[in-house]
């Protein structure tokens, strides 16, 4: 009888511990299917000085952009803007990631051969001369376009902002593999601490110089 009472006491104590423990916190994985996208950010018309602005043509390569229909679809707008920027003698800087060579740039937006090229992974400032080139040309503003929105655009754009460049993202000339990737990447520029509201989101046809 004593053993029975002892056993029942242990069971009661165990039950009390279970019921007293807080329920497992819900994670984003549990909430995933119920998450709704926030309202789309507004785009801003902008006028830049071509003498102090650089156009960063990021990773428009056959290895990534050429195999991505979303990126291929941006090429006509990127090509048109590139031609206009060159006509105004704007600084044009190309990038690639380790592995490809600059001749792998898609023909629609290929460099002339005299335009600087840097090679790095997502952050094009990392282990490259990008900062030196920009400072040497007196650049204060950078316009980013290219691939991928969640790679070179997101990381180089963030780094450019924190290096005190006015950072402009041409949303019609950037691309990731999916619409969600593009949405996620653009959203980061609108809400990230310190950066929120200070990076300009625009389109190529809303950018004048």
Residue frames relative to the residue before (quaternion, step in Angstrom):
aa qw qx qy qz dx dy dz
X 1.0000 0.0000 0.0000 0.0000 0.00 0.00 0.00
X 0.6497 0.5130 -0.3132 0.4654 3.56 1.00 -0.87
X 0.6411 0.5195 -0.3176 0.4672 3.55 1.01 -0.83
X 0.6323 0.5365 -0.3299 0.4512 3.57 1.02 -0.83
X 0.6658 0.4998 -0.2995 0.4660 3.56 0.93 -0.94
X 0.6374 0.5274 -0.3221 0.4602 3.56 1.03 -0.80
X 0.6446 0.5207 -0.3105 0.4657 3.56 1.00 -0.87
X 0.6655 0.5016 -0.3045 0.4613 3.58 0.93 -0.92
X 0.6216 0.5392 -0.3385 0.4564 3.57 1.07 -0.74
X 0.6492 0.5126 -0.3138 0.4661 3.58 0.99 -0.83
X 0.6344 0.5247 -0.3213 0.4679 3.56 1.02 -0.83
X 0.6596 0.5122 -0.3041 0.4584 3.58 0.94 -0.90
X 0.6551 0.5067 -0.3118 0.4656 3.54 0.97 -0.85
X 0.6415 0.5222 -0.3205 0.4617 3.57 0.96 -0.82
X 0.6509 0.5143 -0.3101 0.4644 3.55 0.98 -0.87
X 0.6429 0.5291 -0.3234 0.4496 3.57 1.00 -0.85
X 0.6446 0.5193 -0.3209 0.4603 3.56 0.98 -0.83
X 0.6498 0.5240 -0.3145 0.4521 3.57 0.95 -0.89
X 0.7236 0.4410 -0.2583 0.4639 3.59 0.79 -0.99
X 0.6572 0.5138 -0.3174 0.4511 3.58 1.14 -0.57
X 0.5834 0.5912 -0.3802 0.4069 3.59 1.17 -0.53
X 0.5007 -0.6565 0.4666 0.3170 3.59 -0.97 0.80
X 0.5553 -0.5934 0.4592 0.3587 3.55 -1.13 0.63
X 0.6010 -0.5676 0.4143 0.3808 3.55 -1.12 0.65
X 0.4870 -0.6662 0.4795 0.2984 3.55 -0.89 0.95
X 0.4595 -0.6738 0.5041 0.2840 3.55 -1.02 0.83
X 0.2452 -0.7772 0.5648 0.1294 3.58 -0.92 0.89
X 0.6737 -0.4745 0.3676 0.4312 3.53 -1.29 0.18
X 0.5786 0.5759 -0.3823 0.4328 3.58 1.14 -0.53
X 0.6589 0.4975 -0.3016 0.4768 3.58 1.04 -0.82
X 0.7232 0.4489 -0.2328 0.4704 3.57 1.07 -0.78
X 0.3757 0.8051 -0.4294 0.1618 3.54 1.30 -0.41
X 0.7415 0.4414 -0.2449 0.4420 3.57 0.69 -1.07
X 0.6995 0.4710 -0.2737 0.4625 3.60 1.19 -0.40
X 0.4925 0.6749 -0.4283 0.3442 3.59 1.27 -0.14
X 0.1803 -0.7771 0.5965 0.0885 3.55 -0.93 0.95
X 0.5177 -0.6427 0.4662 0.3187 3.55 -1.04 0.77
X 0.4707 -0.6544 0.5035 0.3109 3.60 -1.05 0.69
X 0.6633 -0.4767 0.3634 0.4480 3.61 -1.21 0.22
X 0.5540 -0.6139 0.4457 0.3428 3.56 -1.10 0.67
X 0.4694 -0.6658 0.4896 0.3110 3.62 -0.96 0.73
X 0.4928 -0.6405 0.4960 0.3175 3.55 -1.19 0.51
X 0.3664 -0.7064 0.5606 0.2289 3.55 -1.13 0.72
X 0.2895 -0.7788 0.5446 0.1146 3.53 -1.15 0.72
X 0.3791 -0.6752 0.5796 0.2540 3.56 -0.98 0.83
X 0.0207 -0.8205 0.5698 -0.0401 3.55 -0.91 0.87
X 0.1633 -0.7501 0.6320 0.1063 3.54 -1.19 0.66
X 0.1006 -0.8152 0.5702 0.0168 3.56 -0.75 1.06
X 0.4464 -0.6425 0.5496 0.2931 3.52 -1.31 0.41
X 0.3903 -0.7564 0.4648 0.2437 3.62 -0.45 1.13
X 0.6066 0.5767 -0.3560 0.4155 3.61 1.16 -0.50
X 0.7822 0.2759 -0.1475 0.5387 3.58 1.10 -0.61
X 0.6111 0.5297 -0.3418 0.4787 3.57 1.26 0.40
X 0.1391 -0.7703 0.6168 0.0827 3.55 -1.09 0.77
X 0.2799 -0.7216 0.6106 0.1677 3.54 -1.09 0.81
X 0.1660 -0.7922 0.5834 0.0675 3.57 -0.63 1.16
X 0.1468 -0.7875 0.5977 0.0328 3.55 -0.51 1.26
X 0.0674 -0.8802 0.4692 -0.0235 3.53 0.10 1.35
X 0.8840 -0.1352 0.0675 0.4424 3.53 -0.74 1.20
X 0.2467 0.7385 -0.5769 0.2467 3.58 0.83 0.98
X 0.2477 0.8164 -0.4712 0.2237 3.56 0.68 1.13
X 0.5906 -0.5829 0.4170 0.3709 3.56 -1.15 0.58
X 0.6231 0.5781 -0.3456 0.3977 3.60 1.09 -0.65
X 0.7893 0.2300 -0.1509 0.5490 3.61 1.07 -0.55
X 0.7331 0.4071 -0.2448 0.4867 3.58 0.62 -1.08
X 0.6671 0.5456 -0.3061 0.4044 3.57 0.93 -0.89
X 0.7256 0.3969 -0.2325 0.5118 3.56 1.18 -0.49
X 0.6475 0.4949 -0.3014 0.4948 3.58 1.32 0.12
X 0.3881 -0.7540 0.4752 0.2346 3.63 -0.36 1.17
X 0.6193 0.5402 -0.3560 0.4450 3.61 1.03 -0.66
X 0.6792 0.4733 -0.2903 0.4800 3.57 0.99 -0.78
X 0.6199 0.5413 -0.3415 0.4539 3.59 0.96 -0.81
X 0.6447 0.5455 -0.3148 0.4332 3.58 1.04 -0.77
X 0.6467 0.5197 -0.3250 0.4540 3.60 1.20 -0.43
X 0.5030 0.7191 -0.4021 0.2613 3.58 1.15 -0.48
X 0.6488 0.5164 -0.3595 0.4279 3.68 0.81 -0.76
X 0.6771 0.4762 -0.2971 0.4760 3.60 0.94 -0.81
X 0.6418 0.5096 -0.3215 0.4743 3.56 1.00 -0.80
X 0.6485 0.5284 -0.3108 0.4512 3.56 0.97 -0.86
X 0.6634 0.5041 -0.3003 0.4642 3.59 0.92 -0.89
X 0.6774 0.4828 -0.2929 0.4714 3.56 0.91 -0.90
X 0.6168 0.5526 -0.3329 0.4509 3.58 1.02 -0.80
X 0.6591 0.5058 -0.3074 0.4640 3.59 0.91 -0.89
X 0.6574 0.5034 -0.3061 0.4698 3.59 0.97 -0.86
X 0.6478 0.5176 -0.3153 0.4615 3.59 1.00 -0.83
X 0.6478 0.5076 -0.3167 0.4716 3.59 0.97 -0.81
X 0.6312 0.5459 -0.3322 0.4395 3.58 1.00 -0.79
X 0.7158 0.4021 -0.2345 0.5206 3.57 1.19 -0.56
X 0.4607 -0.7100 0.4174 0.3308 3.59 1.33 0.23
X 0.2465 0.7630 -0.5503 0.2328 3.56 1.02 0.77
X 0.5267 -0.6059 0.4888 0.3416 3.58 -1.14 0.59
X 0.0892 -0.7802 0.6188 0.0192 3.58 -0.83 1.04
X 0.0150 -0.7947 0.6063 -0.0256 3.57 -0.80 1.02
X 0.2192 -0.7835 0.5726 0.1006 3.56 -0.87 0.99
X 0.1195 -0.7732 0.6136 0.1070 3.51 -1.27 0.39
X 0.0414 -0.7420 0.6649 0.0747 3.49 -1.38 0.30
X 0.4054 -0.6748 0.5403 0.2972 3.55 -1.26 0.10
X 0.6807 -0.5075 0.3189 0.4212 3.61 -1.13 0.52
X 0.6428 0.4741 -0.3976 0.4517 3.55 -0.90 1.01
X 0.7605 0.3086 -0.1831 0.5412 3.62 0.49 -1.14
X 0.3102 -0.6968 0.6055 0.2273 3.54 -1.38 0.23
X 0.6909 -0.5195 0.2996 0.4038 3.56 -1.19 0.49
X 0.6047 0.5565 -0.3641 0.4382 3.63 1.14 -0.49
X 0.5673 0.5793 -0.3828 0.4427 3.59 1.30 -0.08
X 0.4308 0.6785 -0.4754 0.3578 3.61 1.26 -0.01
X 0.5322 -0.6414 0.4421 0.3316 3.58 -0.92 0.86
X 0.5914 -0.6391 0.3619 0.3328 3.61 -0.87 0.97
X 0.5896 0.6057 -0.3704 0.3850 3.61 1.02 -0.72
X 0.8082 0.1869 -0.0583 0.5555 3.57 1.04 -0.81
X 0.2497 0.8161 -0.4914 0.1737 3.58 1.15 0.55
X 0.5159 -0.6379 0.4697 0.3260 3.60 -1.11 0.63
X 0.5816 -0.5954 0.4329 0.3462 3.54 -1.25 0.47
X 0.5619 -0.5644 0.4171 0.4379 3.56 1.04 -0.74
X 0.7108 0.3956 -0.2462 0.5269 3.56 1.23 -0.41
X 0.5775 0.5963 -0.3693 0.4179 3.59 1.27 -0.16
X 0.5449 -0.6553 0.4089 0.3263 3.60 -0.89 0.90
X 0.1452 -0.7679 0.6205 0.0644 3.53 -1.23 0.64
X 0.0653 -0.7761 0.6254 0.0476 3.59 -0.98 0.82
X 0.1840 -0.7885 0.5809 0.0840 3.54 -1.14 0.64
X 0.2884 0.7090 -0.5985 0.2367 3.53 -0.78 1.14
X 0.5915 -0.5350 0.4280 0.4251 3.55 -1.25 0.03
X 0.8718 -0.0747 -0.0020 0.4841 3.64 -1.00 -0.65
X 0.7593 0.3318 -0.1708 0.5332 3.55 0.84 -1.03
X 0.2626 -0.8238 0.4850 0.1308 3.58 -0.24 1.27
X 0.5589 0.5647 -0.4008 0.4562 3.57 1.29 0.04
X 0.6172 0.6021 -0.3339 0.3808 3.56 1.15 -0.61
X 0.8576 -0.0432 -0.0220 0.5120 3.56 -0.70 1.18
X 0.6073 0.5035 -0.3838 0.4800 3.59 1.04 0.79
X 0.5482 -0.6016 0.4691 0.3426 3.56 -1.36 0.02
X 0.2867 0.7991 -0.5008 0.1685 3.61 1.18 0.24
X 0.6640 0.4963 -0.3101 0.4653 3.59 0.84 -0.92
X 0.6507 0.5250 -0.3094 0.4530 3.58 0.93 -0.89
X 0.6489 0.5147 -0.3107 0.4664 3.59 0.98 -0.86
X 0.6761 0.4960 -0.2960 0.4574 3.57 0.86 -0.96
X 0.6724 0.4875 -0.3005 0.4690 3.58 0.87 -0.91
X 0.6546 0.5418 -0.3077 0.4281 3.56 0.99 -0.85
X 0.7306 0.3900 -0.2189 0.5160 3.56 1.18 -0.58
X 0.4961 -0.6930 0.4092 0.3259 3.57 1.25 0.18
X 0.2917 0.7924 -0.4885 0.2200 3.56 1.15 0.62
X 0.1356 -0.7929 0.5921 0.0492 3.54 -1.00 0.93
X 0.7702 0.2518 -0.1118 0.5753 3.57 1.23 -0.54
X 0.0817 -0.7818 0.6153 0.0592 3.57 -1.05 0.77
X 0.1891 -0.7415 0.6353 0.1041 3.52 -1.11 0.84
X 0.1619 -0.8128 0.5560 0.0629 3.56 -0.71 1.08
X 0.1488 0.7360 -0.6575 0.0623 3.50 -1.17 0.78
X 0.4820 0.6723 -0.4739 0.3020 3.55 -1.19 0.49
X 0.5260 -0.6004 0.5045 0.3290 3.50 -1.29 -0.53
X 0.7032 -0.2717 -0.6470 -0.1140 1.48 -2.02 1.36
X 0.6440 -0.5500 0.3623 0.3892 3.54 -1.16 0.56
X 0.7390 0.3811 -0.2189 0.5106 3.59 1.04 -0.74
X 0.6709 0.4512 -0.2952 0.5091 3.57 1.30 0.14
X 0.8384 0.1808 -0.0856 0.5070 3.56 -0.31 -1.28
X 0.6615 0.5089 -0.3239 0.4456 3.60 0.92 -0.81
X 0.7041 0.4743 -0.2751 0.4512 3.59 0.73 -1.04
X 0.7543 0.4128 -0.2322 0.4547 3.58 0.75 -1.02
X 0.6685 0.4678 -0.3104 0.4878 3.60 0.97 -0.75
X 0.6312 0.5332 -0.3310 0.4557 3.58 1.03 -0.75
X 0.6524 0.5052 -0.3082 0.4734 3.56 0.97 -0.85
X 0.6660 0.4988 -0.3004 0.4663 3.57 0.93 -0.89
X 0.6279 0.5354 -0.3361 0.4541 3.58 0.99 -0.81
X 0.6393 0.5266 -0.3269 0.4550 3.58 0.95 -0.86
X 0.7304 0.4326 -0.2504 0.4655 3.58 0.80 -0.96
X 0.6302 0.4603 -0.3430 0.5228 3.57 1.30 -0.04
X 0.5629 -0.6805 0.3282 0.3352 3.53 1.34 0.47
X 0.4333 0.6290 -0.5171 0.3863 3.57 1.04 0.77
X 0.4522 -0.6058 0.5577 0.3427 3.55 -1.12 0.63
X 0.1580 -0.8318 0.5312 0.0321 3.55 -0.50 1.21
X 0.0707 -0.7966 0.6000 -0.0207 3.54 -0.79 1.11
X 0.1484 -0.7813 0.6032 0.0618 3.56 -0.88 1.00
X 0.2339 -0.7591 0.5945 0.1251 3.57 -0.69 1.10
X 0.2520 -0.8478 0.4443 0.1424 3.56 0.11 1.31
X 0.6536 0.4953 -0.3315 0.4666 3.61 1.17 -0.35
X 0.7222 0.3783 -0.2403 0.5269 3.59 1.27 0.03
X 0.5982 0.4816 -0.3963 0.5031 3.56 1.13 0.73
X 0.0147 0.8196 -0.5723 0.0248 3.57 -1.09 0.52
X 0.1528 -0.7117 0.6762 0.1137 3.48 -1.28 0.71
X 0.7287 -0.4381 0.2924 0.4377 3.56 -1.24 -0.20
X 0.7985 0.1407 -0.0670 0.5815 3.58 1.16 -0.58
X 0.6460 -0.5031 0.3972 0.4145 3.55 -1.30 0.28
X 0.6222 0.5467 -0.3476 0.4395 3.59 1.01 -0.74
X 0.6343 0.5277 -0.3291 0.4593 3.58 0.96 -0.83
X 0.6593 0.4935 -0.3120 0.4738 3.60 0.93 -0.84
X 0.6499 0.5191 -0.3125 0.4589 3.56 0.95 -0.88
X 0.6526 0.5196 -0.3045 0.4598 3.57 0.87 -0.95
X 0.6932 0.4965 -0.2844 0.4383 3.57 0.85 -1.00
X 0.6627 0.4876 -0.3022 0.4814 3.57 0.91 -0.89
X 0.6236 0.5617 -0.3352 0.4282 3.57 1.00 -0.83
X 0.6149 0.5691 -0.3555 0.4143 3.59 1.00 -0.76
X 0.6543 0.5179 -0.3173 0.4506 3.57 1.01 -0.76
X 0.6933 0.4865 -0.2765 0.4541 3.59 1.16 -0.51
X 0.8045 0.3085 -0.1337 0.4897 3.60 1.13 -0.52
X 0.4960 0.6768 -0.4405 0.3192 3.61 1.16 -0.35
X 0.5919 -0.5869 0.4072 0.3733 3.61 -0.99 0.76
X 0.8193 0.1895 -0.2137 0.4972 3.54 -1.11 0.90
X 0.7361 0.4421 -0.2353 0.4553 3.58 0.81 -1.00
X 0.5419 0.6702 -0.3901 0.3241 3.59 1.11 -0.70
X 0.8377 0.1851 -0.1615 0.4878 3.54 -0.88 1.02
X 0.6869 0.4891 -0.2781 0.4600 3.59 1.25 -0.12
X 0.6140 0.4625 -0.3438 0.5393 3.55 1.28 -0.25
X 0.3359 -0.7614 0.5227 0.1852 3.58 -0.83 1.00
X 0.1647 -0.7549 0.6303 0.0757 3.54 -0.88 1.05
X 0.1252 0.8011 -0.5689 0.1379 3.56 -0.70 1.06
X 0.3951 -0.6455 0.5672 0.3247 3.56 -1.34 -0.29
X 0.6556 -0.5140 0.3652 0.4155 3.55 -1.22 0.34
X 0.7064 0.4538 -0.2749 0.4685 3.59 0.99 -0.75
X 0.6454 0.4823 -0.3222 0.4970 3.59 1.30 0.03
X 0.6276 0.5216 -0.3213 0.4804 3.56 1.35 0.07
X 0.0612 -0.8178 0.5718 -0.0208 3.56 -0.58 1.19
X 0.0402 0.7819 -0.6219 0.0137 3.53 -1.27 0.46
